[in-house]
Amino acid sequence: MTTVYKGKLRSYTRSLLFVKPDLFFLYDRVESPEEHTFSWLFHAEDTEGQSSISHQGNRIQIVRPKARLDLDVVSPAILDARIRQSERDERFIALTSEGDLKEAHVLAVMRPSPIHDEADRTRVRDLQSTLVTSGQWMGANVVQDTGTIIAAFRAGKGPVTSVGGYRIDGERMSVSLGADGTLRQFFLRGNALANAQGDALFSSPQPLSISAFFSNAGVDVETNAATASRVRVYCPKKAPAQVTLNDRTVADVIYDAGSRVLQIDIPSGYAMLRVR
């Protein structure tokens, strides 16, 4: 893309993070050797010759015959938003930032959903997204009827830091809480994650990707690691009665009742850990 923009673009990075069951976080980081006003374009097909795109404030909606997308742009501050006709049977909304920027970040929260009836088409979504930043991190705090989700991306180089109350050593993360504040799931690409109370949710001497899902039955953990590693994972309930790794029972585990942390060796590549 640097060739296409003829020296005006130094780098462009797009990251996507999916948080089950229905939230996507899009993070773009753009750098230029010169100062510019940046614009982002979101395209959508027309519906019966009419625009399927509408917007109000930082909320964009795309409504198609069988599905809709609610999209909140939490960064940057948008100075101008215009819906324009494309050359095809579609339109696009152009979002323009303030000027005189050499570096720009766009962070958007997207929630697609099916349309079964007219109520699905017109219902106001329980989606409230706000920007959270701290040090070298940029993220969004999303409040829904079902709970709260925070997702964040490392926006620059720097030491271990915190965002939204969570201490992070890594590249990106997400934490999902239920409506009652209980931990439901977390994701991390990195080495360590701790919550606002200082409890260690995860740590590893080697960086890896981890997803953890909490339920009344226990904890389900998926890891993807370049090398084998001894990891520590938060287990909020009592000492586990059974631990399986890739469907095989593991006896050589260490559980600290005080910190409620399980220590276990995981292999390289993909692994599934179940704690019951």
C-alpha positions, 0 to 999 in steps of 0.5 A: 500500500505504500507504493499505491499512496506514493510516499504518503503512507509509512505503515498501515496495520489492521487488527481484528479481535472477536469476543464471543458471542457477537462483538468485533473490535477493529483497530487501525493504526496509520502512519505517514511521513507528512501531516494529513487529514485521514478518512475511513470509508465503510461500504455497504450494498444498497437495499432496493436502491436505497442506502442501507447506511445511517449514522448519528453521532459516532454510531453507524448502522447498516441494515440489510434485508436479513442482517444488521450491523451496529458500529461505534467509532470510539476513536478518533474524534470524527469531524465530518461524516458523509454518506456518498454514492459509489459507482456500484449498487452501494454507498459508503460513509466517509469518516474524517478526522481532524487535520495535521496528523502524522499518525492516526488510530481508528478503533471501532466496535461492531456487533452484527445480528440477524433480522427475523422480523421488523422489530429486529430491524428497528430495535435500539441496541443495548450497546454503549461504547466508550474509549479507554486509553492508558500509556501505550494502550487504546481500547473500548469499554462496552456495556450491554444488558448482558454485561461489560466487555473491555478490549484493548490493543497496544498502540505503541512500545513501552513497559508493562502497563494497565488499561481499564483497571487491568495490568497487561504484558502483551499485544492485545486483550479482552475481558468479559464480565457478566451483569453481576460483575462475575468473570466470564472470559478473557483473551490475551496475546502476551505474557501476563494479565491481572485484574483490578484487584491485583489477582493474576488471571494468567502468566507465562514466561513465554508469550502466547495466545490464550482464551479462558471461559468460566462457568459453574462447571469450571474453566475451559482454556485454549492456548496457542504457543510457539514453544512449550511453557509452564503457565499459571491460570486463574481458577476462581472456584475450589481446588480442581477435582480433575484437570485434562490437557488435550483430553488426557487427565493430568496429575502433575499440576500445582494449585495455590488455594490462596491465589486460586491459581493453577500451574501446569505445563502446556505443549507448543502449538494448540492445546485445550485445558479443562479444569473441573 
